[in-house]
Amino acid sequence: MKQNDYGVVVGIAYYPLFHADLGGPVNDAQHFVEWLVTAEDQGGGGVPEEHVTTIVVPVPAPDPSHPEAADGPDVLPIMENILTAFENLREKVQDLHREGGSEERLYIFLAGHGFSVDTEQLGIEEPVLLMPNAQQGFWPHLAGHYCAEWFVKSGLFQEVVLFIDCCRNEPLINFPLSLPSWGVSVGKTRAKKFYGFATKWAQKSREQIIDRMVQGVFTWSLLKALRGDVTDSEGRVTEKELKGSIYNSVRKLLANGQAPGSGEFQDPDFAGDDDWVFAQVASKQAPTATVQIDFGQLSPETNIELIDDSHNTIEKHMPKDGPWQTHLQPGFYLLQVPATGQRKFFDITGSDAITVSLEDGAVQEDRDNATGKVHLVVDAGDPTTEIFVIDSHFQRVTEGVTGGHGRLEVDLEPGIYKVKFAAGFLAQEVYVALQAGSGPVVVPVPDLHFSAAAPIKETRTTQDYHEDRANKVSKRIHCEVGIGSQLFVFVRDLAKQGCNDCATGLALHDLAGNLLVDFTQVGDRDVDNPDTDHWVGCTVQLDPGAYRLRVQTPVVDASGNAEILEQIIVTSAGWQTQVFLLRRLFGNQDDCQTLRANLNEASILMVPVGTGFQPERSGFREAELARQGLVKGRIVFEASELGRMVWRDNKNPMLGIYGAYQLLLSEKLELSDLDLLRNVTSTLQSMIGAHPDVIALGVFLDNFSMNVPVFQAPGYQTVYQAPPMLRSSWNILVNASVAHPEIVRAGSLASYVADRIWGDGTWLVWQGYSTDTPKLHPVELLDVSTLHFVYPQIVTILGALGNKLIVDFARENSLSNLQRFLLEYIDLSILPMVAGQVPDEEQSQAWVRENLTTEKLVQALHVPSAAIGEATAGLVKNLKLKTF
């Protein structure tokens, strides 16, 4: 056994307040521990059992006699248990170091619900694990990546391994990052590190029923790899074999668990150093798979060649020779019939037996030259399609690539590769064989029919009759509540799922909350035909401005109040704003009566009044892919292409808006990018006027100039009483409010929604309840410095709570969400710095000076400064704090 290795393993499946229990994390944690303590000579991690701390929170089994009384484990101390486990480990290892010990490897494994903190918030991309007492608006969490980094920098271990199987999408509501108060790591040497994440940034992790139990797709694939699914020639599982095996296992599991042709994907992510050995399997032989070749209808005399990933012919066979069975190591392979051009690509990822059948397809090869690289050309014909090349080691080819969005060119060594196409949430892969001496190889593009709420042609979720009806209904006025602009709303079902009116719960309100349109009462609809996917469409004539699109869901709180989700919709003079919505289930997944419009995934477009919806318009496809890229934090086209698209399609302002925010995803903006952004912003302003999302782009650009702030431009007062449409715009305004508090005004709707933001989509959606009556008028503000004076009083109040949750205390004292968040944030200052101790007065005051500032609070809580001023005043009033 490895007497100097340790492990901390956490699996959380039970989230009683979040109403989203998981099936896999506890199983995953237990399976990882099993591998961890298995002896090295049996292919395990070889960690002594007494060196492994396991913390799991399973979903409780119901009491058959009293199912309503089935209590789960006490979820309150889990965070403390985890921090105590790390603290005990730290103290133990420090003692061993003082005695001359040398600890080698630390394993950290975390599984459960999770999200990622925005990189703009604290300058880091931090995946975190949610604690069991999480609920809507309250997100206690463990910063797992931060903990691993602390041990890397501390020098307490020579190696640190971190695996996190949880989602990395953005938080449903922004919340301060909880960091253990361990002080700064000051080790003289940094540990070698390897981090494996279930998904890339802004993606979700998945679980499935595997081997008759629910397991995380990533963890199952990880353990399969660690147990020797693929090894090198010495029987070792190195980082190269681990990555390749996980990548392919995840891909295959998801392909098997999805509807045919869906193409949805989850990309594992890895970071850290090279030269790792995770396991040594008993056999020194690299694993091989038994492969049975099916000849199909080939004649007995037909010669068939088996070619490896270096494009070497390794075997030949004829049907007359009898059945063909061979054994192959992991990699890419090609079966081909030289006489007919038939071929079949396949890959081996482990030791599972497979059968391969030939298929038609011509192979064009040039055998005149046997050396040199081959020029690969991939042209998707669409600038918003991402292109990647994957080699036979299942790694992305990143060197020497020209393009990557829409078109890619690269010189590669001869061999077999996969080309991966990503459009929106869709991914497709094709094989390509590169033979030495051949001319440029052009890869044919597969059909990339991605999903979209708008019935755009050649998307996976369109129907001809949806396209036709949307076109016709968008040209017919159904309701007049103003003049000068239009709003077209089109809601539809898929897969014959609907059993109620598609517009159920959907309405349009003005900024004060007054009802303007109940979409169940107006518009055209097909909600009864059993042979079609139902739809409702309605065109409203309006005064240009901002409006509230509202969905009342079937979800109710403990008091019986119905949940309401809202977002801002902006119409511009002379333009029709088009909102397309698919429906999703809220609540009981088997009850179609709970279907409601899904605001988070809305497709929003704009066209000149009188144009109507044009399903065949290529600019709409580009706009929707750009919007989906914003959801995932992915750049879907190059900056130069944005300029061409905007000038070419100058009657498609949403393409310009989405494209401009795509630019802001770049890690570093060049001067040419800023010039392009200014040009696009200016063009949009001339097209659609004082649109809040366009003004937000101007706010961003003001940070790079000395011009008069754009938010003081004409139209500001009517625009920024309301929040913008896009989450990306909101982020800009929140950051700008540090220097310009007036940008989001106290008492406005924009300030009201700041602590009610819901979901993780493109749009700024907020949550409320049917009884909410926001008071949108000037309110009292207190400067954030007031918190310095009342901090000792707040600490005293928090200390007196005992085991009571802050969320319960907030409810009893009628505190708002943001007032509660302030208490949670302040509570971080009094978390134990070490087990059983609290910060002294000097440490507390240092924390106050550093963290209770407008800038830090805006960054941590991610709300505008005016909202923090309101919350400060409310906290002082409700808790009767003395400010003098």
N, C-alpha and C positions, 0 to 999 in steps of 0.2 A: 504493500500500500504506500501511497505518497503521504508520508507523515507530516509534510510541511504544506499540504494543500488544504483549502477551506472552501466552504460553499454557503451561500445564503439563498434560499429558494422560497418564493412567495407565489401563491396562486389564490386569486380572489374570484369566486363565482357568484357570491350572494350580494345583491344590491337592493335591499328591501325598500329603500326610499326612492330609488331611481327607477324602479319597476322595469328593470332590464337585466334579469339574472342571466348568467352564462352557464353553458354546460361543460366547457372544456378546461378552464384554468386549473381546477383542483386535480383533474386527471393528468393534465400536462405537468404540473409541479411534481406529483407523485412519480410519474414516469421518468422525469429528469433526475429526481433523487435516486431512483433505481439504477439508472446508468451511472450516476456520479459515484455511488458506493460500490459498484461492481469492480472486481479486481482487474488490474491492467491486463493480465495475461488472458482474461476473458473478454477483452475489448471494451472495458469500462474506463471510468475516470480514475478509479483507484483512490478515491478520497475516503479517509476513515469516517465511519458513521458519526462518531462523536464530534467530528469537525464540521458537520453539516447542520445548519439551523433551518428548519422547515416551518413555514407559517402558511396555513391554508384556511380559507373561509368557504366551506361548502354551502350549497343551498339546503336548508333543513328539510327533512322528510316530514310530510304532514301527518298529524295525528288522526287516524281514521275515525276515532270517536268524536274529536273536536278539531276539525280541520281549521276552523277560524282561529284557534288558539295555538297553532303550531309556531312556536318561537324558534328563531334561529340562534346561532352563536352570538355572543355579545360583540357587536361590531365596533364599539366605541374605542377600545384600547388597541386596535390593530396597528394604527400609525405608531403609537408608542412602542408596541412590541417590535415592530420592524426597526425603528431607530435604536431601541435597546439592543437588538441583535447586532447591529453594526457597531454600536458603542462597545459592547462586550468584546466583540471580535477585535476592535481597534486596541482596547486596553490589553487584551491577552497577547496580541502580536507585539505591541510595544514592549511588554514585559519580557517576551522571548528575545527580542532584539537586544535588550539590555543585558540579557544573559548570554549573548553571543549567538543566538539562533539566526537562521536565514529562511524566512518563509518564502515559498515559491509561487504558487498560483492561487488566485481567488476567483471562484465562480459566483456570479450573480445572475439569478434567473427570476424574471418577473412576468406574470401573466394575469390578465384581467381586462377591464375597460381602461381606456387611456386616450390621450390626445397629445398634441404638441403645442408648446408655447411659441407664439410668433417670434421670429428672429429679430424683428424690430423692437420687441418689447425690452429684452435685456441683453441683446447682442449675441444670443446663443440660440441654437435650435435644440430644445429640451423636450424629449419624449417623457411623459410622466404616466404613472400608474394611479388610477383612481382608487380611493379607499372605499370600504363597504358602506360608509354612512353618507356617500355622495347623494345629492338630489338636485333637481332642477334649480339652478341659481347658486348652488353651494357645492364646491368641487374640491374637497380635501384630497391630497395626492402625495405621492412619493416621487421625487425627482431622481429617478433611477440612474439616468445618464450622469447627472451631477455627482451622485454617490460614487459611481465607478471612476469618474475623473478625479475625485478627491483621493481615492486609493492609488490611482496611477501616479499622481503627483507626490503622494506622501512617501513613497519609497518603502512602505511596509512590506510590499510583495514585489517579487520579480516580474510577475505576469498577472494581468487582470482580464478576465473574460466576462462579458456581459451579453446576455440574451434577453430580449424583451418581446413578448408575444402580446401586443395590444395595438389598438388603432393609433395612428399618428395624425389623424385629422385635427383641425383647429378646434379649440374648446367651444362648447355650445354657448357658454357665457364666459367672458374673460374674467380671470381670477388671478390674484397675486401668486407668483411662483413661490412655493414653500420650499425653502432650502434648509437642510440641517445646519444648526449653528455649531459647526465643528471647528471654526477658525480656518485659517489658510494653511494648506499643505505646504510643508517646507522641506521635504525630503531632498537630499543631495542628488539622488538619481531617480529618474522616472521609470516606472514599470513599463514593460512591453504590454500592449493592449490589443484586444480583438473584440469588436462589438458586432453583434448580429441582431437586426431588427426585422420584425415580421413584414413590414412594409416600408416603402419609401415615404418621404415627407408628404403629408396631405392625403394619404391613402388609408383605407380601412383594412383591418385584419379580419380573417374569417375562421369559422370553425365548422366542422362537419361530423357526421356519424362515420367513424372509421373503426373497423374491428368491433362493431356492435356497441360502441360507446362514443360520446361526443368528445372530440379532441381538436385542438388548434391545428389548422393546416400547417402553419409554420413549425410548431413544436414537433408534430409527427414527422415532418420532413427532416427537421434537425436531428432527431433521435435516430431516424433511419440512417442518416449520413454518419453520425457518430459511431453507430454500431458496425460500420464497415461496408455500407452500401457500395461505395467506391473507394478504392485505396490506390496508393502508388505502387510501384514495382516491389517495394519492401514491405507491403502490407500495412502501410501507415495511412491514417486519415489526416491529411494536411489541410491547410486553409483552402488550397485549390480544389481538392476533392470535396471538401465540405460545401463550398459555395456552389460548385457545379451540381452536386447531388440535390441540395436544397432547392435550387432554382428549378430543376426539372421535376422534382417531386411535387412542388407547389403547383407548377403549371399543369401537371397531369391530374392532380386531385381536383383542381378547379374546373378543368375541362370535363371531367367525369361528373361533376356535381351541378353543371349548369344546363340550361336549356340549349338545344342544338343551335349553333350559330351565334350565341350571345357574345362570345369573345371577351367577356369581362375578365380582368386580370388583377393579380396582386403581385407586386414586385418586392421580393425580399431585398434588404439593404445591408451592406457591410461596411465597416470602417476599421482602421487600425493598422497594425504592423504586419510584416510578412514573416515567413519561416516559423510556422506553427505546426506542432504535431499534437493532435487532440486525442488520438487513440492508436493503439497498435493491436491489430487483430491477430488472432492465433495463427492463422495461415499466412505465410509470406507470399502467397500467390495472389496477384491482382484478381479481383472478382471477374467472372465472365458470365455471360448470359447464353443460354441455349437458344439458338435461332433456327426455326424451321422455315424453309423456303417453299412457297406455294407456286408451282409453275403455271397455274391457270390453264389456258387452252394452247400453250406453246407446243409445237411439234417436237417429236423425240430428238431430232437432230439439231435443235437450236442451241447455240452456244450462249451461256449466261456468265457475266463477269461480276464479281463482288469486289468493290473498290473501297479503300479506307479513306480517312479524312485527309491524308496527304496525296490523294488521288493515285495511289499505287494499287494495281490489281493484285489481290491477295488470294483469290480462289477463282476457279472456273468449273463449270458443271453443265451437263446436258440432261434433259428429262429422261433420256434412255438409260442414264447411269443409275437410275433409281432415286429414292427420296434423298433430299439434300438437307442435312442438318449440320450446323457448324456452331462453334463457340467463339464469342466475340467479347472483347473488353469494351468498357465505356468509350463512347465517341460517336461521330457521325459516319454513316456508311451510305453507299449507293449500289443498288443492283441495276444492271443495264444489259440490254440485248443489242449488241452492235449491229446486227443485221436489220433490225426493225426500228431501232431508236427507242424502244420501250425502256422505261426506267422507273425506279422506286427509291426515294430517299427514306432513311429511317435513322433513329438514334438509339443507342444503348446507354442507359443511365445507371444500371445496377446489375443484379444477377437474376432478375425475373425473366422467365422464358417468354418468348414472343414468337408469333408467326407473321411472316412478311409475304404479301402477295404483290406481284408485278402489276403496274398500271401503265396506261398509254401516256406517251409524252416524248417528243423528239429531243434528242441530244445532239447539239452541234459542237463539234470539237475540232481543234487544229493540232495535229501531232507533229508539226514541222520542227518545233523548238521544244526542248525538254527543260529549259531553265528560265528564270526570270519571274518577276511578279506579274500578276494579272490585274488589269484595270476593271474595277467593278462600277457599274453605273446603275443607280436606282432612281427612277423619276416617278413620283406618285401622282404627278399631274395636279397636285393640290398643295399650295404652300403651307396649309395648316396641318399636314400629316407629318408626324415625326418618324424618323427612320433610324434604326440601329442595326449593326451587324454583330452577330454572336459567333465566336469561333468554336472549335471542337472541344475546348475546355470549358465551354459554357460561360465564357467571359465576354463582355462587350469590347469590340474593337474601337478604340478611341484615338489612336495615333494616326496622323496623316489623313484625316477625313476632311473633305470639302463638302460643306452643306450639312445636312441632317434634318432640315425642315423642308419637306416638299421634294428635295432632290439631294442625293448623296453620291459622291465619287470618292473612291479610295483604291490604292494599289495594295494588293494582298498577296501573300504567299499562296501557291497552289494548294487546293484542299477543298473541303466541303464546309459551308457556312450556312447559318440561318440569317435571314433578313427579317427583322421585326418592324411592323408598321403599327403606329398608334394614332388613332383619330378619336379625339374626345376620350370617352371611357372604354373604347373598343381597341383590341389588339389582335393582330393576325400575324402568323409566321409562315415563311416559305423557305425552302432549301435552295441553295445554288451551289453548283460544282464549278470550281475554277481550275482549269488545267493549264499547266505551263505552256507557254508559247501561243496561247490563244489570243485573239484580239479582244477588245473591250467586251465585257459580258454585261448585257442589259437584263435586269430582273423584271419579269412581268408583275404587275401590281394586282393583288387580290381585291375582291370586292370589299369595300370598307363602309358598310352600311351601319353607322353608329345610331344610337338611340337619341331622340330629341322630343321635347314636348311639342314643338312645332311640326306639323305634317309636311316637312320638306322632302322633296323627291329624293329617292335613293337613300333614305334613312330606314333603319330597321323597324321603326315604330310608326311608319306612315301607312295610310290606307288611301286608295284612290278617291273614295267618296269623302274622306276627311279633307283631302286637298281641294276637291271640287266645292264642297260646301263652305269651307273657310274662305275660298276665293269669292264666292257669290255673296255670302252673308256679310263679309267685311265691306262690301260696297253699298249696303242697305242701312239706312239710319233707323234704329229701333226706338231710341229715346233721346229727347233733347232737354238738356239742363243748362245749356249755355251755347256759346257760338265761338268759332275761330279755330277749334282743334277737335280731334276725335280720339276715342279709345275703343279698340276692338278687343273683346275677350272671347277666347275659344277654349272650352274645357271638354276633355274627351276621356273615354275609357279605352282600355286595351283588353284583348283576350276575353271578350264577352263577360267582363267582371261585374258590370254595374247592375244594380237592381233598384236604384233610386235616381232621381233627377241629378244629372251631372253638376248642376249649379247649386246643389243643396249646401246651405250655409254660406254661400258666396255673395258678397255685397260690396258696393262702392260707397264711401263716405267722404265728406269734405274734411279739412284739417281739424275742424272743431269736433268731429265725430258725428255730424248729422247725416242721416241716411239719404243718399241720392238715388241709388239704383239697387233693387233686389233682383238679382239675376235669375231667380226662380220664377219671376213674374213677367219678364220681358225677354225678347229675343227669339230666334229660331232654335228648334231642337229636334233631335231624334232620340227618345228615351224609352221607347216601347218595343222597337223591332228586335226580336230575339236573334235575328241573323246578322246583326251589325254591332260594331262597337259604338256605343252611344256617344252623343255629343250635344253641346249647347253653344250657340254663338250669339253675340250681341254687340252692336255698334252704338256707342253713346256719343252724342255731340256735346262738347264741353267748352267752357272758357279755358284758355291755356293756363296751366298751373300744376300744382301738386295735389294729389288725392290719396286717400287711404283705401287700399284693396284689402278686404277683410274676409277671413274664413272662420266661421264658428265651428269648432270640432265637437265630436260627441264626448270628448273627455271632460270630466267634471272634477272639481276639487272636493275636499272633505265637507265643505259647506253647501255643495250642490251647485256651485257656480260654473258655468260652461267656459271652457278654454277658448280664447280668441287669438288667432295669429293674424298679423297685419304687416303690410309693407307699403312703401310709397310708390306711386305710379305718377310719372310726369308726362304731361302732354304739352306740345309746342305749337305755336301759331302756324297754321298751314300744314300740319303733319298729323298723321294717324299713328298713335302708339298701339302696337299689337302685342297682346299678352296671351301666350299659349300655355295651358296647364294640363298636365296629366293628373290622375287621382291616385291616392294611396290610402291604405287602411289606417285608421286611428283607433287604437283599442283592440277589440277582439279580431284576431286575424282570420276568423272563419265567418265573420258577419259582414256581408257586403253593404249593410246599412251604415257601416262606419266609414264608408268611402267619402273622402273630401278632397278638394283641389289641393295640390302640393305646391305651395308658394316657393319653397326652397329651390325646386328644379325648374322654375318657369323659364320659358324661352321668350325673350322680349325683343321686338324689332320695331323699326319706324319706317314709314313710307309716306310720300306726299299724299294729302287728302285726295281721294278719288282713284288712287292706284289699286287699292285692295291688296290682299295677300297673294303673292306669286310663288307657288311652291317650287317652281323650277329654277328660281333665281340663284345663281352660284354664290353671289355675295351673302345670301342668307345662310348657306352652308358654312362659309368661312366665318361668319359672325357667330354662329352657334358653337363651332369648334373652339373659337377664341374664348367664348364664355365658359365652356367646359374646362378649358385650360386654366382659367382663373380659379375655378373650384379646387383643382388639384395642385395649384402653384406651379404649373408647367408652362414654359414658353413654347408656343405652338407654331410660331413663324418668326423669321428673321426681321430685324428692324427695317432693312431696306425694302422688304416685301410689304410691310405695313404702308409705307408711303405710296407704293404702286397701287395697292388695293384701294386706299382711300381716294386717290385721284381718279382711278378707273371707275369706281362705283360711288359717285358723289351724291347719290340719293339714298344712302344707306348709313345714316349717322351712328347707329348702334355698332356697326362694324368698326367705325372710327373710335368710339368710346371703348369698346372691348380691347381693340388693338392698342390704344394708348396705355391702358392699364396693364396689358401684356408687357409693354416696354418696362414698366416699373418693377417687373419681376426679376430683371437683370441684377446680378450681384453688384455690378459697377456700371453706371451710366457714363458713356463717353460724351464728349461735347457734341458730336454728330447726333447722338441719340436725343440730347436735350434740344438741339435745333429742330429735329424732326418732331419732337413732342410739342414744341411751341407752334410749329406750322400746323400740326393736326388739331391742336387746341383752338388756334385761331380760325381754322376752317370750320370746325364744329360750332364755334360761337356765331359765325356768320350764317350757318345753316339753321340752327335751332335756338339761338338766343341764350338767355340766362338759365340754362339747364343746370341743376345742382351738381351733377356728376362732371360736367364740363368745367364749372367753376372750381370744383375740387382739384382738377388738373392744374388750373391756374394757381391755386393755393400752393400746390407742390412746387410749381416753377418759381413762385415768389421767393422760395428759400434760396434760389440761385441768382437772385437779382435784387436791385434796390428800388424796384418799381413800387407804386402805390399798391397796397394789398388788393388783390382782385375781389376779395369778399366785400370790399367797400364799393364795388361797382353798382350801377343802377340795377335794381331788381333783387338785390341781396336780401332786403327785409322780407320780401314775399317768398324768397326761395329758402332761406335758412331758418325760418321759423320751423320748417319741417326738415327731417333728415334726408340725405340723398337716397338713391335707389341701391347703389352698390356697396357691399361691405368694404371694398377697396377704397372708395371715396370716403367712407366713414373713418377709416384708419388715418387718412390724410388729415381730416378735420380734427380728429382727436389729438394727433401729434402737434398740429399747428396751434391748438388752443392753449398750449403752454405759454407761447409768446404773445398770443392774441386771444385772451379769454373771451372777447366779445364775439368770436366767430360762431360759437353756439350759445345762444342767449338763454340766460336763466329763465325758467318758467315757460320755455317753448316746448313744442312737441319733440324737437330734437333732443332736448335735455331730458324730457320725460322718459324716452325710450332707452336712454343710455344704459340702464341696469336691467333691461328686460330683453336684451337681444337673445334670439333663439335660433337654433339650427346652425349648420356649417356649410351653407351653400353660397352661391354668388351674391345673393341679395341680402340686404339688411332687413331681416324679418324680426319682429318683436312679439313677445307673448303678453297677453293680458287675460282678464276674465270679464264676463258679462256685466259684473257689478262695478267695474272700474269706471271712475269718473274723473279723468285727469283735469286739473285746474291749470289751464294754459294762460297764465298771466304773470307779471313780474313778482318774484318772491324774494324773501330775505336771503342774503348771502353773508357768509363769514369767511374771512381770509383763512387759508390753510394754516397760517401761523398760530391760529387759535388752538389748534390741536396740541401745540407745544405746551400751552398752559393747562389744558384739561387732561393731558396724557396721564399724570399720576392718578387722577380720579377714575379714568377709564380702567387703568391697571387694577385699581382696587375693586371696581365692579366686576371685572373679569375674574379676579382671584376669588371673589365670593361666590361664583357660580358653582364651584365644586364639579360634580359630574353632569351638571345641566348643559345641554348643547346651546351654543350661541344662537342657533337658529330658533330654538324654543324661546330663549330669552327675548330675541328680537320680535317674535310673534306676540309675546305677552305685553311688550312695550310699544306695539304698533310702529316698529321701525321699518323703513323701506328696505328694499334689497340692497341699495348702495350704502345705506347707513349700517346695515349688517356686514357688508363687505369691508367697510372701514374698521369695524370691530375685529373681524377676522384678520385683517392686515396687521392691526396693532397687536393682536394676540400672538403673532409670529415673534414679536420682540421678547416675549416672556416664555417661549418654549425652552426646555432644558438645553443648556449649552453642552453639558455633560450629564450623565445619569445622576439624578438626585440633587442637582444644583440649579440655581437660577442666576441670571446676570446681576452684577452689582450695580450700584447707582451710576457709576461712571460709564459702564457699558451701556446701560439703558439710555442715558442722555446722549451718548454718541450715536446710538441707533436712531433716536428721535431726530437729531440734527441732520443725519444723513438720509433718512427715509421719509420723514414727514414733511416733504417739500412738494410743491405743485408738480414739478417735473417727475419726481419718483412716483407719486400717486397716480398721475395720468398714465405713466408707463405701466405700472403694476396693475391698476384696476381697468385700464383701457377705456376710460370714459372722459369726456371733455372737462376742462377745469371748472366751468360753471356748475356742472353737475356735482363736482366734489364740494364746491362752496355751498351749494344747497344742502347736500348731505351733512356737511359739518354743522350748518345752522340747525338742521333737523335733529341731529344727535345731541347737540347742546340743549335744545328745547325739550326733547322727549325724555332725556335722562337727567334734566335739571342740573346741568353742570355749571359750575361757577367759572366765569371768564375774567375775573378781576381779583 
